Amino acid sequence: MSGNIELLSSTLAAARAEDRAALIAYLPAGFPTVDGGIEAVKAVVAGGADVVEVGLPHSDPVLDGPVIQTADDIALRGGVKVADVMRTVREAYEATGAPILVMTYWNPIDRYGIERFTAELAEAGGAGCILPDLPVQESSVWREHADKHGLATVFVVAPSSKDERLATITAAGSGFVYAASLMGVTGTRESVGEQAQELVRRTRATTTLPVCVGLGVSNARQAAEVAAFADGVIVGSAFVKRMLDASDETSGLAAVRSLAGELAEGVRKR
C-alpha cells in the first residue's frame, strides 16, 4: 500500500485555493492513553484541523518544551510503542480521511528499521514524517524508502539557516517545509515575531513547497497573524496543554475540539 503524500499535497492546495492557510495540529500518540490519543486526533479534525502530526513520544525530545515533554512522559510511562503510533495513524486516518503525519526524532526509526517503519506507516495510511533532527546530508537512505512508499519527508528550517542551507534542505524535502518561527523549543508564546515572516520569505525563494510555521502559536489571533504570510499554521503545545489541564478525558477532548475551531477561524482571517 502506498502512503498518502498526495492527500497531504491536495489538502494544502485546497486550503490555498480557499485563500487561507491550513491548520496543522500536533498531538502525541499514547497521550493520555493510546485510545485517548486517537480520540484527540479525531476531535481536532472535527474542530477544523486540516492536517495532524502524531508525535512519537521520546525520552529526550530536544525540540520540545515542558508541555509536550510532560505528555511524552505520560505516554512512555503508559508503555506506548511504535506499534501504538501506527495504530493511532491508521485509526485516525480511517475515521477522518485527513492526512496524518508522524513527527519523530531519528533514533526510534533507526532502531526500528527504516524499511519496516516506512512500510508500516504507508500501510497505516500515513502521509509522511517530520524529522527535526535528521541531517539532510545523512537522509538519502530514509528518503529512498519514503519515496518508495509514497511518504512525505518534511524537514525543519530555522531563522538561523543560511540561504544556501535553506536551498539544500528544501530541495531534499517533500510535502511541505516546517519553518520554526524562532530559535528554541516548542511552547506557547505571547508573540510569534517577525523572524517567522522573514524565514518564510527566504524559504519560499528556494522552493515551491508550501511553507508552514510552527512553534509558539496558541490562539486565534496568532493563527491569523501567521496565516497572513504562511501556507500553514502548526499548533502543538496549546492542544496538549488543554488536555493536560482538563479534569477528565471527556472534557479534554471537548477542549481540543473547541481550540481547533477557534484556530480554524483564525487561519481564515489572514
C-alpha positions as CSV (number, residue, x, y, z in Angstrom):
1,M,0.0,0.0,0.0
2,S,1.2,3.5,-0.9
3,G,1.3,6.3,1.6
4,N,-0.8,9.4,1.4
5,I,1.7,12.2,0.3
6,E,-0.8,13.1,-2.5
7,L,-3.5,13.6,0.1
8,L,-1.3,15.9,2.0
9,S,-0.4,17.9,-1.1
10,S,-4.0,18.2,-2.2
11,T,-5.2,19.2,1.3
12,L,-2.7,22.0,1.4
13,A,-3.5,23.0,-2.1
14,A,-7.2,23.1,-1.3
15,A,-6.6,25.5,1.6
16,R,-4.6,27.7,-0.7
17,A,-7.4,27.7,-3.2
18,E,-9.7,28.9,-0.5
19,D,-7.2,31.8,0.1
20,R,-6.3,30.7,3.6
21,A,-3.6,28.9,5.5
22,A,-4.1,25.2,6.5
23,L,-4.4,24.4,10.2
24,I,-2.0,21.6,11.3
25,A,-2.4,20.2,14.7
26,Y,0.2,18.2,16.7
27,L,-0.7,15.6,19.3
28,P,1.5,12.9,20.9
29,A,0.5,9.2,20.4
30,G,-0.4,7.4,23.7
31,F,-1.5,10.6,25.5
32,P,-3.3,10.5,27.8
33,T,-3.7,6.8,26.6
34,V,-3.5,5.2,23.2
35,D,-7.3,5.2,22.8
36,G,-7.5,8.7,24.2
37,G,-4.8,9.9,21.8
38,I,-6.8,8.5,18.9
39,E,-9.9,10.3,20.1
40,A,-8.0,13.5,20.5
41,V,-6.9,13.4,16.8
42,K,-10.5,12.8,15.8
43,A,-11.5,15.8,17.9
44,V,-9.1,18.3,16.4
45,V,-10.1,17.3,12.9
46,A,-13.8,17.6,13.8
47,G,-13.0,21.0,15.2
48,G,-11.3,22.2,11.9
49,A,-7.7,20.9,11.7
50,D,-6.8,20.1,8.1
51,V,-3.7,18.0,8.8
52,V,-2.5,16.2,12.0
53,E,1.0,15.4,13.2
54,V,1.1,12.5,15.5
55,G,4.1,12.6,17.8
56,L,6.2,9.5,18.6
57,P,7.0,10.0,22.3
58,H,10.7,10.2,23.0
59,S,12.7,10.2,26.2
60,D,14.9,13.1,25.1
61,P,12.7,15.4,22.9
62,V,15.3,18.1,22.3
63,L,12.9,20.3,20.2
64,D,10.0,20.1,22.7
65,G,9.3,22.3,25.6
66,P,7.9,21.3,29.0
67,V,4.3,20.8,28.0
68,I,5.0,18.2,25.3
69,Q,7.7,16.7,27.4
70,T,5.1,16.1,30.1
71,A,2.7,14.5,27.7
72,D,5.5,12.3,26.3
73,D,6.5,11.2,29.8
74,I,2.9,10.2,30.5
75,A,2.7,8.2,27.2
76,L,6.1,6.5,27.8
77,R,5.1,5.6,31.4
78,G,1.9,4.2,29.9
79,G,4.1,1.8,27.7
80,V,3.4,3.4,24.3
81,K,5.3,1.6,21.5
82,V,5.9,2.3,17.8
83,A,3.0,-0.1,17.1
84,D,0.7,2.2,19.0
85,V,1.8,5.1,16.9
86,M,1.0,3.2,13.8
87,R,-2.4,2.2,15.2
88,T,-3.1,5.9,16.0
89,V,-2.3,6.9,12.5
90,R,-4.4,4.1,11.0
91,E,-7.5,4.6,13.1
92,A,-7.3,8.4,12.9
93,Y,-6.9,8.3,9.1
94,E,-9.7,5.8,8.7
95,A,-12.0,7.9,10.9
96,T,-11.3,11.3,9.5
97,G,-9.8,11.0,6.0
98,A,-7.3,13.7,6.9
99,P,-3.6,13.5,6.1
100,I,-1.8,12.1,9.2
101,L,2.0,12.5,9.6
102,V,4.3,11.2,12.3
103,M,6.7,13.6,13.9
104,T,9.6,11.8,15.4
105,Y,13.3,12.0,16.3
106,W,15.6,9.8,14.3
107,N,16.7,7.3,16.9
108,P,13.4,5.4,17.2
109,I,13.3,4.9,13.4
110,D,16.9,3.9,13.3
111,R,16.3,1.2,16.0
112,Y,13.0,0.1,14.4
113,G,14.4,-0.2,10.9
114,I,13.8,2.3,8.1
115,E,12.2,-0.2,5.7
116,R,9.9,-1.6,8.4
117,F,8.9,1.8,9.6
118,T,8.1,3.3,6.2
119,A,6.3,0.2,5.1
120,E,4.1,0.1,8.2
121,L,3.4,3.9,8.1
122,A,2.3,3.6,4.5
123,E,0.2,0.6,5.2
124,A,-1.5,2.6,8.1
125,G,-2.4,5.3,5.6
126,G,0.2,7.8,6.9
127,A,1.1,10.8,4.8
128,G,4.8,11.1,5.8
129,C,7.2,12.1,8.5
130,I,8.6,15.2,10.1
131,L,12.2,14.6,11.1
132,P,13.6,17.5,13.1
133,D,16.9,16.0,14.0
134,L,17.8,14.1,10.8
135,P,20.6,16.0,8.9
136,V,19.7,16.4,5.3
137,Q,23.1,15.2,4.2
138,E,22.5,11.9,6.0
139,S,18.9,11.4,4.8
140,S,19.3,9.7,1.4
141,V,18.5,6.2,2.6
142,W,15.4,7.4,4.5
143,R,14.2,9.4,1.5
144,E,14.7,6.5,-0.8
145,H,12.4,4.3,1.3
146,A,9.9,7.1,2.0
147,D,9.7,7.8,-1.8
148,K,9.2,4.2,-2.5
149,H,6.2,4.0,-0.1
150,G,4.6,7.3,-1.1
151,L,5.5,9.2,2.1
152,A,6.5,12.9,2.5
153,T,9.8,13.8,4.2
154,V,9.3,17.1,6.0
155,F,12.4,18.9,7.2
156,V,12.6,21.8,9.7
157,V,14.3,25.1,8.8
158,A,15.1,27.8,11.4
159,P,15.8,31.5,11.4
160,S,19.5,30.7,11.8
161,S,19.5,28.7,8.5
162,K,21.6,30.5,5.8
163,D,20.1,30.8,2.3
164,E,22.4,28.2,0.9
165,R,21.4,25.8,3.7
166,L,17.7,26.5,3.1
167,A,18.1,25.6,-0.6
168,T,19.7,22.3,0.3
169,I,17.0,21.4,2.8
170,T,14.1,22.4,0.6
171,A,15.5,20.5,-2.4
172,A,15.6,17.3,-0.3
173,G,12.2,17.7,1.3
174,S,8.6,16.9,0.2
175,G,5.1,17.6,1.3
176,F,5.9,20.9,3.0
177,V,8.6,22.8,4.8
178,Y,8.3,23.2,8.6
179,A,9.5,26.7,9.4
180,A,10.4,27.0,13.1
181,S,9.3,30.5,14.0
182,L,12.1,31.2,16.4
183,M,15.2,29.6,18.0
184,G,14.2,27.4,20.9
185,V,11.8,24.7,21.9
186,T,8.1,24.2,21.4
187,G,5.7,26.1,23.6
188,T,3.1,28.9,23.6
189,R,4.4,32.4,23.4
190,E,2.9,35.9,23.6
191,S,4.2,36.8,20.1
192,V,5.4,34.7,17.1
193,G,7.5,37.6,15.9
194,E,8.9,39.0,12.7
195,Q,11.6,36.3,12.4
196,A,9.0,33.8,11.2
197,Q,7.8,36.1,8.3
198,E,11.3,36.7,7.1
199,L,12.1,33.0,7.3
200,V,9.1,32.2,5.2
201,R,10.1,34.8,2.6
202,R,13.6,33.4,2.4
203,T,12.4,29.8,2.3
204,R,9.9,30.5,-0.5
205,A,12.7,31.9,-2.6
206,T,14.2,28.4,-2.7
207,T,11.1,26.1,-3.2
208,T,7.6,25.7,-4.5
209,L,6.7,23.6,-1.5
210,P,4.2,25.0,1.0
211,V,5.9,26.6,4.0
212,C,4.1,26.0,7.3
213,V,5.1,27.8,10.5
214,G,5.2,26.2,14.0
215,L,6.5,27.0,17.5
216,G,4.6,29.5,19.6
217,V,1.1,29.7,18.1
218,S,-1.6,29.2,20.7
219,N,-4.7,31.3,19.9
220,A,-6.8,32.6,17.0
221,R,-5.1,36.0,16.9
222,Q,-1.7,34.4,16.5
223,A,-3.0,31.9,14.0
224,A,-4.4,34.8,11.9
225,E,-1.1,36.7,12.2
226,V,0.9,33.7,10.9
227,A,-1.7,32.8,8.3
228,A,-1.2,36.2,6.7
229,F,2.2,35.1,5.4
230,A,2.5,31.3,5.7
231,D,0.8,28.4,3.9
232,G,0.1,26.5,7.1
233,V,-0.1,27.2,10.8
234,I,1.2,24.4,13.1
235,V,-0.1,24.2,16.7
236,G,1.0,21.7,19.2
237,S,1.7,22.8,22.8
238,A,-1.6,24.7,23.1
239,F,-3.6,21.5,22.3
240,V,-1.5,19.4,24.6
241,K,-1.9,21.9,27.4
242,R,-5.7,21.8,27.0
243,M,-5.6,18.0,27.5
244,L,-3.2,18.3,30.5
245,D,-5.4,21.0,32.2
246,A,-8.7,19.1,31.7
247,S,-10.3,17.4,34.7
248,D,-11.0,14.2,32.7
249,E,-10.6,12.8,29.2
250,T,-14.1,13.8,28.0
251,S,-13.6,17.5,28.9
252,G,-10.1,17.3,27.4
253,L,-11.5,16.2,24.1
254,A,-14.1,18.9,24.1
255,A,-11.4,21.5,24.9
256,V,-9.1,20.5,22.0
257,R,-12.0,20.4,19.6
258,S,-13.1,23.9,20.7
259,L,-9.5,25.2,20.3
260,A,-9.3,23.7,16.8
261,G,-12.5,25.6,16.0
262,E,-11.1,28.8,17.2
263,L,-7.8,28.3,15.3
264,A,-9.6,27.3,12.2
265,E,-11.5,30.6,12.3
266,G,-8.1,32.4,12.8
267,V,-6.5,30.9,9.8
268,R,-9.4,32.2,7.7
269,K,-8.9,35.8,8.9
270,R,-5.5,36.2,7.4
